[in-house]
Amino acid sequence: MHAKKTNLAMNNLSPIGIFDSGVGGLSVVNNIVNLLPFENLVYVADSKYAPYGSRSKEEIFDRSCVIINYLIQSYNIKAIVVACNTATAACINELRVLFSIPIIGMEPAIKPANRLSKNKRIGILATSGTLKSSKFIALLSHYEGNSEFFSQPCHGLVEEIEKGLIDTSKTRAIINKNLSVLKRKKIDVIILGCTHFVFIRHLIKEFFNEDIPIIDTGLAVAKRLLSQLEENNLLMNRSLRGKLIICTNDDSKQPQQTLKTLAPDLKYKLITFN
């Protein structure tokens, strides 16, 4: 049983909390930093439990509650970004009922993909957890008829990206196997339905050897966050420069190595939490 939590002391000086099962959500952080450079951010990588795609809805909900409670109690956050498609699909409605702060989630870019596709044949790269969720299935069914959607779960890809192994033969083999299936379906637009997959966008372009639209919703999420902060009068003073804290429950050297690969331009303080 999760008691309803509140954050009555939050104000515009409070940081924004962001979390994902691992480092994938840093692709969303990049968009937030660019759009809201004056905001303080606290990012949580739940690395010990990554990936969420293979976990039950109940497990994902429990982990999400643990992380949000940690962010509220330790950092007095003023808003949450669930920078994980799987967690968004599994439990964002329940989280919004439980917590009394603005919560922004990921939305697969079905609508813009449908608009861009000439053949009306759209490929989706996502985790099995996202693809099997009722929320995602309902969203697809809304647009089916206008377009055909072909989903690939890309088993094992999140794990390689978590280790910062982007340009390796194993990572390329996973990508090529899944993209070969989509290419045979004659898709002309690809949706990245997992925040981790933004980091292999260049490999997708390389595989197709053409300018195929590859869509993610990181910028749209950052814009939605901005809108929510404005509506709640929670924007930081724009004359200041925000800071980024990255929290991980992996106390090995792996997070540092992965961050050097995936986030070479981000300035941050790295800490561990239990």
One Martini backbone bead per residue (centre of mass of N, CA, C, O) as a GRO file, in nm:
protein
  274
    1MET     BB    1   0.095   0.037   0.025
    2HIS     BB    2   0.050   0.376  -0.096
    3ALA     BB    3   0.080   0.664   0.030
    4LYS     BB    4  -0.006   0.977   0.008
    5LYS     BB    5   0.182   1.236  -0.133
    6THR     BB    6   0.351   1.541  -0.055
    7ASN     BB    7   0.484   1.895  -0.157
    8LEU     BB    8   0.443   2.181   0.005
    9ALA     BB    9   0.752   2.315  -0.018
   10MET     BB   10   0.743   2.377  -0.294
   11ASN     BB   11   0.923   2.566  -0.550
   12ASN     BB   12   1.095   2.742  -0.793
   13LEU     BB   13   1.378   2.635  -0.656
   14SER     BB   14   1.316   2.366  -0.717
   15PRO     BB   15   1.373   2.077  -0.852
   16ILE     BB   16   1.387   1.842  -1.109
   17GLY     BB   17   1.261   1.525  -1.164
   18ILE     BB   18   1.432   1.233  -1.306
   19PHE     BB   19   1.352   0.904  -1.462
   20ASP     BB   20   1.502   0.574  -1.502
   21SER     BB   21   1.625   0.259  -1.531
   22GLY     BB   22   1.863   0.439  -1.650
   23VAL     BB   23   2.034   0.627  -1.906
   24GLY     BB   24   1.821   0.697  -2.129
   25GLY     BB   25   1.698   0.974  -2.003
   26LEU     BB   26   1.934   1.161  -2.102
   27SER     BB   27   1.796   1.236  -2.370
   28VAL     BB   28   1.595   1.422  -2.217
   29VAL     BB   29   1.786   1.603  -2.061
   30ASN     BB   30   1.906   1.746  -2.305
   31ASN     BB   31   1.638   1.896  -2.374
   32ILE     BB   32   1.599   2.040  -2.101
   33VAL     BB   33   1.865   2.198  -2.095
   34ASN     BB   34   1.810   2.357  -2.361
   35LEU     BB   35   1.526   2.482  -2.266
   36LEU     BB   36   1.616   2.476  -1.927
   37PRO     BB   37   1.908   2.607  -1.814
   38PHE     BB   38   1.791   2.727  -1.520
   39GLU     BB   39   1.744   2.442  -1.416
   40ASN     BB   40   1.725   2.211  -1.170
   41LEU     BB   41   1.856   1.870  -1.172
   42VAL     BB   42   1.735   1.527  -1.098
   43TYR     BB   43   1.881   1.216  -1.176
   44VAL     BB   44   1.753   0.876  -1.204
   45ALA     BB   45   1.926   0.561  -1.205
   46ASP     BB   46   1.784   0.229  -1.202
   47SER     BB   47   2.021   0.010  -1.260
   48LYS     BB   48   1.951  -0.251  -1.089
   49TYR     BB   49   1.655  -0.264  -1.269
   50ALA     BB   50   1.769  -0.302  -1.538
   51PRO     BB   51   1.528  -0.347  -1.731
   52TYR     BB   52   1.179  -0.282  -1.739
   53GLY     BB   53   1.068  -0.458  -1.981
   54SER     BB   54   1.088  -0.743  -1.795
   55ARG     BB   55   0.881  -0.627  -1.600
   56SER     BB   56   0.635  -0.578  -1.403
   57LYS     BB   57   0.397  -0.355  -1.326
   58GLU     BB   58   0.440  -0.371  -1.018
   59GLU     BB   59   0.744  -0.323  -1.013
   60ILE     BB   60   0.744  -0.049  -1.158
   61PHE     BB   61   0.568   0.096  -0.955
   62ASP     BB   62   0.747   0.055  -0.706
   63ARG     BB   63   1.000   0.196  -0.818
   64SER     BB   64   0.869   0.469  -0.877
   65CYS     BB   65   0.794   0.530  -0.581
   66VAL     BB   66   1.074   0.520  -0.460
   67ILE     BB   67   1.195   0.749  -0.634
   68ILE     BB   68   0.996   0.977  -0.575
   69ASN     BB   69   1.035   0.977  -0.271
   70TYR     BB   70   1.335   1.040  -0.281
   71LEU     BB   71   1.309   1.316  -0.431
   72ILE     BB   72   1.129   1.455  -0.224
   73GLN     BB   73   1.300   1.407   0.043
   74SER     BB   74   1.594   1.502  -0.080
   75TYR     BB   75   1.489   1.758  -0.305
   76ASN     BB   76   1.211   1.895  -0.332
   77ILE     BB   77   1.047   1.858  -0.574
   78LYS     BB   78   0.826   2.007  -0.844
   79ALA     BB   79   0.882   1.773  -1.060
   80ILE     BB   80   0.811   1.502  -1.299
   81VAL     BB   81   1.007   1.283  -1.513
   82VAL     BB   82   0.920   1.006  -1.709
   83ALA     BB   83   1.206   0.875  -1.883
   84CYS     BB   84   0.998   0.620  -1.956
   85ASN     BB   85   0.804   0.426  -2.147
   86THR     BB   86   0.739   0.185  -1.962
   87ALA     BB   87   0.648   0.343  -1.708
   88THR     BB   88   0.433   0.508  -1.842
   89ALA     BB   89   0.260   0.266  -1.945
   90ALA     BB   90   0.226   0.120  -1.660
   91CYS     BB   91   0.184   0.399  -1.423
   92ILE     BB   92   0.109   0.709  -1.455
   93ASN     BB   93  -0.179   0.726  -1.346
   94GLU     BB   94  -0.112   0.626  -1.058
   95LEU     BB   95   0.097   0.849  -0.992
   96ARG     BB   96  -0.102   1.093  -1.019
   97VAL     BB   97  -0.275   1.002  -0.778
   98LEU     BB   98  -0.044   0.979  -0.553
   99PHE     BB   99   0.082   1.250  -0.661
  100SER     BB  100   0.096   1.628  -0.612
  101ILE     BB  101   0.269   1.655  -0.872
  102PRO     BB  102   0.395   1.710  -1.159
  103ILE     BB  103   0.357   1.464  -1.433
  104ILE     BB  104   0.576   1.356  -1.690
  105GLY     BB  105   0.559   1.174  -1.990
  106MET     BB  106   0.576   0.943  -2.234
  107GLU     BB  107   0.514   0.959  -2.597
  108PRO     BB  108   0.447   0.814  -2.865
  109ALA     BB  109   0.502   0.921  -3.213
  110ILE     BB  110   0.235   0.860  -3.385
  111LYS     BB  111   0.125   1.119  -3.512
  112PRO     BB  112   0.382   1.228  -3.664
  113ALA     BB  113   0.432   0.965  -3.819
  114ASN     BB  114   0.164   0.963  -3.976
  115ARG     BB  115   0.227   1.234  -4.121
  116LEU     BB  116   0.513   1.146  -4.260
  117SER     BB  117   0.397   0.901  -4.391
  118LYS     BB  118   0.355   0.779  -4.719
  119ASN     BB  119   0.298   0.455  -4.682
  120LYS     BB  120   0.177   0.381  -4.401
  121ARG     BB  121   0.464   0.257  -4.273
  122ILE     BB  122   0.551   0.182  -3.934
  123GLY     BB  123   0.820   0.184  -3.714
  124ILE     BB  124   0.891   0.019  -3.388
  125LEU     BB  125   1.108   0.092  -3.116
  126ALA     BB  126   1.096  -0.126  -2.828
  127THR     BB  127   0.989  -0.259  -2.554
  128SER     BB  128   0.797  -0.512  -2.442
  129GLY     BB  129   0.653  -0.348  -2.220
  130THR     BB  130   0.538  -0.131  -2.408
  131LEU     BB  131   0.400  -0.310  -2.632
  132LYS     BB  132   0.203  -0.462  -2.405
  133SER     BB  133   0.058  -0.224  -2.326
  134SER     BB  134  -0.251  -0.080  -2.304
  135LYS     BB  135  -0.175   0.210  -2.376
  136PHE     BB  136  -0.030   0.147  -2.644
  137ILE     BB  137  -0.251  -0.018  -2.786
  138ALA     BB  138  -0.462   0.211  -2.783
  139LEU     BB  139  -0.298   0.411  -2.953
  140LEU     BB  140  -0.274   0.239  -3.208
  141SER     BB  141  -0.581   0.186  -3.260
  142HIS     BB  142  -0.645   0.486  -3.328
  143TYR     BB  143  -0.448   0.470  -3.608
  144GLU     BB  144  -0.561   0.239  -3.723
  145GLY     BB  145  -0.611   0.255  -4.089
  146ASN     BB  146  -0.405   0.475  -4.167
  147SER     BB  147  -0.190   0.267  -4.046
  148GLU     BB  148   0.096   0.065  -4.027
  149PHE     BB  149   0.238  -0.134  -3.761
  150PHE     BB  150   0.587  -0.217  -3.667
  151SER     BB  151   0.716  -0.414  -3.408
  152GLN     BB  152   1.028  -0.390  -3.207
  153PRO     BB  153   1.197  -0.505  -2.908
  154CYS     BB  154   1.509  -0.533  -2.891
  155HIS     BB  155   1.670  -0.754  -2.756
  156GLY     BB  156   1.952  -0.632  -2.557
  157LEU     BB  157   1.997  -0.321  -2.615
  158VAL     BB  158   1.980  -0.181  -2.341
  159GLU     BB  159   2.220  -0.328  -2.209
  160GLU     BB  160   2.438  -0.208  -2.397
  161ILE     BB  161   2.380   0.094  -2.343
  162GLU     BB  162   2.431   0.083  -2.035
  163LYS     BB  163   2.751   0.019  -2.112
  164GLY     BB  164   2.826   0.204  -2.369
  165LEU     BB  165   2.772  -0.002  -2.624
  166ILE     BB  166   2.735   0.123  -2.931
  167ASP     BB  167   3.002   0.055  -3.135
  168THR     BB  168   2.939  -0.264  -3.177
  169SER     BB  169   2.891  -0.576  -3.297
  170LYS     BB  170   2.653  -0.649  -3.110
  171THR     BB  171   2.480  -0.396  -3.147
  172ARG     BB  172   2.462  -0.411  -3.456
  173ALA     BB  173   2.327  -0.690  -3.467
  174ILE     BB  174   2.066  -0.611  -3.325
  175ILE     BB  175   1.985  -0.383  -3.512
  176ASN     BB  176   1.994  -0.534  -3.788
  177LYS     BB  177   1.786  -0.750  -3.722
  178ASN     BB  178   1.543  -0.551  -3.670
  179LEU     BB  179   1.567  -0.371  -3.932
  180SER     BB  180   1.528  -0.595  -4.140
  181VAL     BB  181   1.233  -0.642  -4.079
  182LEU     BB  182   1.138  -0.349  -4.144
  183LYS     BB  183   1.242  -0.330  -4.434
  184ARG     BB  184   1.054  -0.561  -4.546
  185LYS     BB  185   0.794  -0.367  -4.472
  186LYS     BB  186   0.840  -0.076  -4.595
  187ILE     BB  187   0.928   0.141  -4.417
  188ASP     BB  188   0.941   0.529  -4.362
  189VAL     BB  189   0.923   0.520  -4.039
  190ILE     BB  190   1.069   0.587  -3.709
  191ILE     BB  191   1.012   0.487  -3.375
  192LEU     BB  192   1.130   0.584  -3.054
  193GLY     BB  193   1.015   0.381  -2.769
  194CYS     BB  194   1.308   0.452  -2.635
  195THR     BB  195   1.543   0.641  -2.477
  196HIS     BB  196   1.796   0.471  -2.548
  197PHE     BB  197   1.770   0.481  -2.876
  198VAL     BB  198   1.887   0.765  -2.931
  199PHE     BB  199   2.198   0.661  -2.916
  200ILE     BB  200   2.136   0.492  -3.216
  201ARG     BB  201   2.052   0.670  -3.457
  202HIS     BB  202   2.305   0.656  -3.648
  203LEU     BB  203   2.272   0.345  -3.705
  204ILE     BB  204   2.001   0.364  -3.846
  205LYS     BB  205   2.087   0.547  -4.077
  206GLU     BB  206   2.311   0.361  -4.179
  207PHE     BB  207   2.136   0.119  -4.253
  208PHE     BB  208   1.944   0.279  -4.464
  209ASN     BB  209   2.101   0.491  -4.636
  210GLU     BB  210   1.898   0.729  -4.545
  211ASP     BB  211   1.644   0.988  -4.492
  212ILE     BB  212   1.494   0.870  -4.238
  213PRO     BB  213   1.258   0.912  -4.021
  214ILE     BB  214   1.342   0.982  -3.668
  215ILE     BB  215   1.140   0.947  -3.376
  216ASP     BB  216   1.119   1.153  -3.086
  217THR     BB  217   1.000   1.299  -2.750
  218GLY     BB  218   1.199   1.485  -2.591
  219LEU     BB  219   1.108   1.775  -2.672
  220ALA     BB  220   0.808   1.746  -2.601
  221VAL     BB  221   0.859   1.699  -2.300
  222ALA     BB  222   1.004   1.966  -2.242
  223LYS     BB  223   0.758   2.142  -2.327
  224ARG     BB  224   0.561   2.024  -2.121
  225LEU     BB  225   0.719   2.109  -1.875
  226LEU     BB  226   0.713   2.411  -1.922
  227SER     BB  227   0.403   2.434  -1.913
  228GLN     BB  228   0.367   2.326  -1.621
  229LEU     BB  229   0.540   2.541  -1.480
  230GLU     BB  230   0.375   2.784  -1.572
  231GLU     BB  231   0.095   2.697  -1.456
  232ASN     BB  232   0.246   2.669  -1.148
  233ASN     BB  233   0.466   2.883  -1.090
  234LEU     BB  234   0.782   2.712  -1.126
  235LEU     BB  235   0.987   2.888  -1.239
  236MET     BB  236   1.292   2.979  -1.277
  237ASN     BB  237   1.536   3.193  -1.275
  238ARG     BB  238   1.669   3.299  -1.585
  239SER     BB  239   1.958   3.412  -1.471
  240LEU     BB  240   2.027   3.129  -1.412
  241ARG     BB  241   2.225   2.830  -1.362
  242GLY     BB  242   2.189   2.512  -1.381
  243LYS     BB  243   2.192   2.193  -1.218
  244LEU     BB  244   2.333   1.851  -1.220
  245ILE     BB  245   2.210   1.546  -1.087
  246ILE     BB  246   2.336   1.209  -1.062
  247CYS     BB  247   2.167   0.907  -0.981
  248THR     BB  248   2.285   0.586  -0.851
  249ASN     BB  249   2.267   0.217  -0.767
  250ASP     BB  250   2.555   0.196  -0.900
  251ASP     BB  251   2.880   0.131  -0.740
  252SER     BB  252   3.034   0.118  -0.981
  253LYS     BB  253   3.220   0.220  -1.276
  254GLN     BB  254   3.008   0.217  -1.506
  255PRO     BB  255   2.863   0.497  -1.505
  256GLN     BB  256   3.113   0.667  -1.579
  257GLN     BB  257   3.168   0.528  -1.851
  258THR     BB  258   2.890   0.578  -1.982
  259LEU     BB  259   2.879   0.892  -1.955
  260LYS     BB  260   3.123   0.948  -2.141
  261THR     BB  261   2.964   0.843  -2.393
  262LEU     BB  262   2.657   0.974  -2.363
  263ALA     BB  263   2.760   1.256  -2.176
  264PRO     BB  264   3.010   1.461  -2.261
  265ASP     BB  265   2.851   1.762  -2.227
  266LEU     BB  266   2.772   1.714  -1.944
  267LYS     BB  267   2.716   1.874  -1.634
  268TYR     BB  268   2.795   1.690  -1.328
  269LYS     BB  269   2.682   1.513  -1.037
  270LEU     BB  270   2.785   1.206  -0.889
  271ILE     BB  271   2.568   0.971  -0.722
  272THR     BB  272   2.469   0.751  -0.464
  273PHE     BB  273   2.202   0.513  -0.395
  274ASN     BB  274   1.967   0.286  -0.225
   0.00000   0.00000   0.00000
